[in-house]
Amino acid sequence: MRPLMVVFYALAALVVLQSLLSLRGGVRYLNFFRRELEAPRALYMPFASVFVPCRGVDQGLRLNLLALFRQHYPAYELVFVSDRADDPALEIARQLARELEGETVARARFVVAGPAAESGQKVHNLRVALKEADSSSEVFVFVDTDARPRADWLRALVAPLADAGAGAATGYRWFLPAGGGFASQLRSVWNASIASALGQNVRGNFCWGGSTAVRAETFGRLDMLRRWRGTVSDDYALTRALQEARLPIRFVPACLNASVEDCTFRELFEFTTRQLKITRVYAPKLWGFVLVSNLLFVAVFFGGLALAGVRAAVGLPSVWPLVIVSVIFLLGMWKAFFRLRAVALVLEGHHGRLRAGLWAHLLLWPLTGALFLYNALAAGLSRRIVWRGIGYELKSPTETEIIGPDA
């Protein structure tokens, strides 16, 4: 068993180092949030077109859309777009527009894009809606219907674009379970690790399609309508275009949006695996990194627990494997704690839900390593996904085959 222990200790040293670097990243994440939230905001508030692709009714949809109508912003339009006129989400948006007439500065418009033929339905909807944007709009903003932004979200997201050299500004989502449940909590912890990948590195950041702003001039210069043709991922395509043009992507902590909803275990695995399948096609190097790093973590953390158990069963010392696993676990707990401290600075109206999920973020994070490994392996075996009830085969970053509804 000695050669096995040597291999284990060598791999464990890598994971401990990775955990220390991750903890340092958590501290930097918190400091970044504090610094950005305290910094003065540019008074740049041109007329903006906010595009809201819809398909079906998300949990808490009415409250999510209400938050869009009540933004503290001088003048903007909300362009709701769906593939069909009878989409229930469009009807809820129409009801809100009627109820809030005279109370909101937002102008609501409704676009029916029809079914997609060569792109993902969301991308198709956006390409059609963009052609309907107000000609006076200087900024294009994209938001998802499962996001519930703060009242200053739009102002905060647009402000970094005061710098004409900025490529885009982005936020991200933070899942907050509505009623609790193990699957919902685990999804929140899984997603948190992606949220904390964003920060002050404007060259390493990525756009999230559920909360991104870009100047209309920049969008046109990048020829995004053409680049989106054949894609299923609007945000990966926009990120790649900005990176190729060497334009920075600013992450705006104030634009971390709450997604208040629950999920089943089936929905958990479907959502997380879909993200890695999309990543494999659009960012294969990142997919490979996720696969290798989580394979290493699972081998050391869960392998260390198994190794300690076997050694104890045969009467051999098992203290050191347990010590190593404990150190890794505690480092991960501290990283999760600092990350939650940062998020609490933004999600001020959701402190009760954040406290309710504290145990999950502190204790369940090792399970997300195993889940990421499963997701990455599944993505290596198939490129087929189902998104909003439509099946797709992701043939390449520029070629998507539409399989059909509920495939």
MIMARVO-780517 format. One record per atom (N, C-alpha, C): y negated, x, z negated. Coordinates in steps of 0.2 Angstrom, whole numbers, plus 5000, padded with zeros to 4 digits. Layout:
<rs>
YXZ
...
</rs>
This chain:
<rs>
500650045000
500050005000
499450045000
499550114999
498950154999
498550155005
498850165011
498450165017
498050095018
498350045016
498049975016
497349975012
497450005006
496850005001
496350055004
496450105008
495950155011
495650115016
495950075020
495650035026
495249985022
495449955017
495049895014
494449925011
494449985008
493850015005
493350035010
493650055016
493150075021
492750015024
493149965025
492849905028
492349875023
492549875017
492149845011
491549885011
491549945012
490849985011
490349955017
490649945023
490249915028
489949845026
490349805023
490149735021
489649745015
489749785011
489249795005
488549815008
488649865013
487949885016
487649825020
488049795023
487749735027
487449685022
487749675016
487549625011
486849655008
486849715007
486249745004
485649735009
485749745016
485249735021
485049665021
485549625021
485449555021
484949525015
485149555009
484749545003
484049565004
483949625007
483249645008
482949605013
483249575018
483049525023
482749465020
483149445014
482949385011
482349395007
482249445004
481549465001
481049465006
481149495011
480649505016
480449435019
480949385020
480849325022
480349285017
480549285011
480049255006
479349285006
479249345007
478649375007
478249355013
478649355019
478349335025
478049255025
478449215022
478249145021
477649145017
477649175011
477049185007
476349205010
476449255014
475949295018
475649245023
476149215027
475949175032
475549105030
475849075025
475549015022
474949025019
474749085017
474149095013
473549125018
473849145024
473349175029
472949115032
472249135034
471849085037
472149065044
472049005046
472348975052
471748975057
471948995063
471448985069
471248915070
470648905072
470348835073
470448825081
471048825083
471248815090
471648745090
471248695093
471548635093
471448595100
471648625105
471548595112
471948525112
471748485117
472248425119
472948455120
473448425117
474148445118
474548385120
475048395124
475548355126
476148365122
476448325118
477048325114
477548295117
478148325119
478648295123
479248285118
479448215118
479948195113
480548165117
481048205119
481648185122
482048145117
482248085120
482648035115
483348015118
483748005114
484447975116
484847955110
484747885109
485147865103
484647865097
484947835092
484547835085
484847885080
484447935079
484547985074
484447945067
484847975062
484747955055
483947965053
483647915050
482947925048
482547925054
482647895060
482247905066
481547875065
481547825062
480847785062
480347835058
480647865052
480247905048
480047975052
480547995056
480348055060
479848045065
479847985068
479347975073
478747955070
478747925065
478147905061
477747965059
478048025057
477748085056
477448115062
477648105068
477348125074
476748085076
476748025074
476047985075
475548005070
475748035065
475248045059
475048115058
475048155064
474848225063
474048235062
473848275058
473148295057
472948335063
472748305068
472648345075
472148295078
471548325081
471048285084
471248245090
471648265095
471848225100
472448255104
472948215104
473548235108
473948175110
474448185115
474848125117
475548145115
475948085114
476648085113
476948065119
477348105122
477748085128
478448075126
478648005125
479347995124
479747985130
480348015131
480648015137
481448005136
481747965140
482447955139
482747945146
483447945146
483747935153
483747865155
483647815150
483647745152
483147705148
482947655151
482347615148
482547575142
483247555141
483447515135
483647565130
483447625130
483647675124
483347645118
483747635112
483447605106
482947655103
482947715104
482447765101
481847745105
481747735111
481147715114
480847655112
481247605110
481047545107
480747555100
481047595096
480747605090
480047645091
480047685095
479347725097
478847675099
479047625103
478547575106
478347535100
478747515096
478547475090
478047505085
478147575084
477747615080
477047615084
477047625090
476447635094
476047565093
476347515093
476047445092
475747445085
476147455080
475947445073
475447495071
475347555074
474847605072
474247605077
474247555081
473647555086
473047555082
472547595083
471947595079
471947645073
472547665071
472647705065
472847775067
473047785073
473247855075
472847875081
472647945082
472347965087
472847985093
473447985092
473947995097
474047945102
474047965108
474147915114
474947925115
475247865115
475947865117
476047845124
476547885127
476747865134
477547865134
477747825139
478547815139
478747835146
479247875146
479547895153
480247885153
480447855159
481247845160
481447895165
481847945163
482047995168
482647985172
483047935170
483647925174
484147975172
484747965175
485348015173
485248085176
485448135173
485448205175
485948215181
485848255185
486248275191
486548345190
486048395188
486248465188
486148505182
485748465177
485548505171
485848465165
485748485159
485848445153
485348385153
485548335150
485148275150
484448285147
484448325141
483848335138
483348375143
483648435146
483248475150
483048425156
483448385159
483248345164
482648295162
482748265156
482148225154
481548265153
481548325150
480948365150
480648385156
481048395161
480748415168
480448355171
480648295170
480348235173
479748225169
479748225162
479148205158
478648255159
478748325160
478248365161
477748355167
478048325172
477648305178
477248245176
477348215171
476948155169
476348175164
476348235162
475848255157
475148245159
474748235154
474048225155
473748295158
473348285164
473148345167
472648385163
472348355157
471948395153
472248435148
472948425147
473248455142
473348535143
473148575138
473148645138
473748675134
474048635131
474648655127
475248605128
475848635129
476448595129
476848605122
477048545119
477448555113
478048515114
478648545111
479248515112
479548495105
479748435103
480048425097
480648375098
481148385093
481748345093
481648285088
482048225090
481948165086
482248175079
482648225078
482948225071
482548265067
481948285069
481548325065
480948285061
480848305055
480248265051
479748315049
479248325054
478748375052
478248355047
477948405044
477348395040
476748375044
476248345040
475648315043
475248375047
475348435045
474948485048
475348525053
475948495055
476448535059
476148555066
475848505069
475548515076
475048565076
474548555071
474048605071
474248675069
474748685065
475048745063
475348785069
475748735073
476148765078
475648785084
475148755085
474748765091
474248825089
474048835083
473548885081
473748955083
474348985083
474449055086
474349065093
474249005097
474149015104
473449025105
472949025100
472249045101
472249115104
472749155103
472849225106
473149215113
472749225118
472949215125
473549255126
473649305123
474249345124
474849325121
474849275117
475449245114
475849215119
476549215118
476949185123
477149115120
477349105114
477549045112
477549045104
477448985101
477548985094
478048935092
478448945087
479048905086
479148895078
479548845077
479748825070
480548825070
480848795065
481548785065
481648725061
482348705061
482548655057
482848675050
482848635045
483148645039
483548575037
484148575037
484548515036
484548505028
484348445027
484348415020
484748355020
485348355017
485848305016
485448245013
485548185016
485248125014
485548095008
486248095008
486548065002
487048114999
487048175001
487548224999
488148225003
488648255000
489348265003
489448335005
490048355005
490248425005
490048445013
490248405017
490148425024
489448435026
489048395023
488348395025
488048455021
488248465015
487948525012
488148595015
488748595018
489048655021
488648665028
488448615031
488048615037
487448645036
487148625030
486448655028
486448725027
487048745023
487048815022
487248855028
487648835033
487748865039
487148875043
486748825044
486148825048
485648875044
485648875038
485148915034
485148995037
485749015038
485749085040
485449095047
485449045051
485049055057
484349045056
484149005052
483448995050
483149055048
483449095044
483249155041
483249215046
483449205052
483449255057
482749265060
482349215059
481649215062
481249245057
480749275059
480249305055
479649345058
479449395056
478849435058
478949475065
479649485066
479749515073
479649475079
479049475082
478849435087
479249445093
479549505094
479949525100
480749505099
480949495092
481649475091
481649405090
481149365089
481149295088
481449255094
481649195093
481849155098
481549085097
481449045103
481148975103
481748925101
481548885096
481948825095
481648765098
482048735103
481748675107
481548615103
481748615096
481548555092
480848565089
480548625090
479848635087
479548695090
479248695097
479048745100
478348725104
477948775104
477248765108
477148815112
476948805118
476748855123
476148835127
475648875129
475148855133
475348835140
475048785143
475248755149
475248805155
474648845154
474648905159
475148945159
475448965153
475949015152
476648985155
476748915153
477348885155
477348885163
476748865166
476748865173
476848935176
476548985173
476649055175
477349085175
477749055170
478449075169
478849035174
478648985177
478948945182
479548915178
479448885173
479948855168
480348795171
479948755175
480248695179
480848725183
480748775187
481248805191
481848835186
481648875181
482048905177
482548855173
482248805172
482648755168
483248715173
483148725179
483548685184
484248715183
484748675181
485448695181
485648715173
485148715169
485348735162
485448675157
485748695152
485848645147
485448655140
485248725140
484848745134
484148765136
483748715134
482948725135
482748785132
482948795125
482648845121
482848915123
483548925125
483748995127
483449015133
483348965138
483048985144
482349005143
481948965139
481248985138
481249045134
481649065129
481649125126
481749185131
482249175135
482349225140
481749245144
481449185147
480849195151
480349235148
480149215141
479649255138
479849325136
480449335135
480649405134
480649445140
480849425146
480749455152
480049475154
479549425152
478849435153
478549475147
478949495142
478649535137
478149505133
478249435132
477749395128
478049375121
477649385116
477849375109
477949305108
478449295103
478649225101
478449235093
477949195091
477749185084
478149135080
478449155075
478849105070
478249085065
478249015065
477748985060
478048955054
478048985048
478448955043
478248875041
477548865042
477348795041
477648745046
478048765051
478348725056
479148725055
479348745049
480048735047
480148655046
480448625050
480548545049
481148525046
481048475042
481648445038
482048405043
482648405043
483148355046
483548325041
483348265039
483648225033
484248185036
484848205035
485348175038
486048195035
486548155035
487248175033
487648185039
488248215038
488748225043
489448225041
489948205045
490648205043
490848275044
491548295042
491748355044
491848365052
492048305055
492148315062
491448335065
490948295063
490248315066
490048385064
490248405058
490048475056
490348525061
491048515062
491348565067
491148555074
490948495076
490748485083
490048515084
489648505079
488948535080
488948615079
489248645074
489248715074
489648755080
490148725082
490548755088
490148745094
489748685095
489348685101
488848735101
488548755095
487948805095
488248865097
488848885095
489148955097
489348955104
489648895107
489748895114
489148905118
488648875116
488048885120
487748955120
487848985114
487649055113
488049095117
488749085117
489149125121
488949135129
488749075131
488549075138
487849105139
487349085135
486649105136
486449175132
486849195127
486749255124
487349285122
487749315127
488449335125
488449395120
487949435120
487949495116
487849465108
487449415108
487349385101
488049355099
488349325103
488949285102
489449345099
489549395103
489949455101
489849485094
489149485093
488949515086
489149465081
489049395082
489349345077
490049355076
490449365081
491149365081
491349425077
491149485078
491349545075
491149545068
490449525066
490249535060
490549485055
490749425057
491049375053
491749395052
492049425057
492749445057
492849495051
492349545051
492349595046
492249565039
491749515039
491649485032
492249445030
492549405034
493149365032
493749415030
493849465034
494349515032
494249545025
493649565023
493549595017
493449545011
493049495012
492949445007
493649405005
493849375010
494449335008
495049375008
495049425012
495649475012
495649515005
495049525003
495049554996
495349514991
495149454991
495449404986
496249404987
496449394993
497149394994
497549464992
497149514993
497449584991
497449584984
496949564980
496949564973
497549524970
497649464973
498249424971
498849454972
498949484977
499649514979
499749574974
499249614973
499349674969
499449654962
499149604959
499249574953
499949544952
500249514957
500849484957
501449544957
501349594960
501849654960
501649704954
501149684950
501049734944
500649794945
500249794951
499749844952
499049824950
498649874949
497949864947
497549824953
497249774951
496849724955
496149724954
495849764949
495149754947
494649774953
494849834956
494249854961
494149804967
494749774970
494649724975
494149674973
494349644966
493949594964
493249614962
493149674960
492449694959
492049694965
492349724970
491949724977
491849654980
492349614979
492149544981
491649514977
491649524971
491149494966
490449524968
490349584970
489749614971
489449584978
489949574983
489749544989
489449474988
489849434984
489649364982
488949364979
488849404974
488249404970
487649424975
487749474979
487249494984
487049434988
487549394991
487449334995
487049284991
487249274985
486949224981
486149234980
485949304979
485249324978
484949314985
485249324991
484949314997
484849244998
485249194996
485149124997
484649104992
484549124986
484049104982
483349124984
483249184987
482649204990
482449164996
482949145000
482849105006
482649035004
482949004998
482748934996
482048934993
481848994990
481148994987
480648994993
480849024998
480349025004
480348955007
480848925008
480848855011
480548805007
480648815000
480248764995
479548764996
479248824998
478548834999
478248785005
478748775010
478548725015
478748655014
479348645012
479648575012
479448545005
478748545004
478548524997
478748444996
478748405000
478948334999
479748324998
480148384998
480848374998
481148414993
480748424987
481048474982
481648444979
481648374978
482248344975
482848354979
482848354985
483448364990
483548444989
483048484989
483248554989
483548574982
483348544977
483648554971
484448534971
484548474974
485148444974
485648484978
485348524983
485848564987
485848644985
485548654979
485448724977
486148754976
486648714972
487348734971
487648754977
487548714983
487848734989
487648794992
487048814992
486748874995
486948934991
487048924984
487248984980
487948994980
488348944981
489148954980
489548944987
489248904992
489648894998
489548945003
489048995003
488949035008
489549075011
490049095007
490549135010
490949095015
490949025014
491348985018
491048975025
490348985025
490048985032
490249045036
490449105033
490749165037
491349145040
491749105037
492449085040
492249035045
491748985044
491648935049
491348975055
490849025054
490549055060
491149095064
491649115060
492149155064
492549105068
492749045065
493048995069
492648965075
492048955074
491548935079
491548985085
491549055083
491549105088
492149105092
492749105089
493349105092
493449045097
493248985094
493348925098
492848935105
492248965104
491848975109
492149025115
492549065112
492849115117
493449085121
493649025119
494248985122
493948935127
493348905126
493148855130
492448855130
492148825136
491448815137
491248745138
491648705136
491548635136
491248605130
490748565131
490448535125
490248465126
490148425120
489948355121
489248355117
488748335120
488048335117
487748265118
487648225113
487348165113
487748115118
488448125117
488848075120
489048095128
488748155130
488848175137
489248245137
489748245141
490148305141
489848355147
489948415145
489648475150
490148525150
490248555156
490548625156
490048675158
489948725153
489448775154
489648835158
489548825165
489848875169
489448945169
488848945168
488449005168
487748975165
487249025164
486649005161
486248965166
486448965172
486048925177
486448875181
487048865178
487448815182
487848775176
487748705176
488048665172
488348605175
489048595174
489348535177
489348475172
489148425174
489148365170
489848325171
490148325165
490848295166
490848215165
490348195161
490248115160
490148095153
489948035152
489848005145
490548015141
490448035135
490948035130
491548075132
491448125136
492048165139
492348205133
</rs>
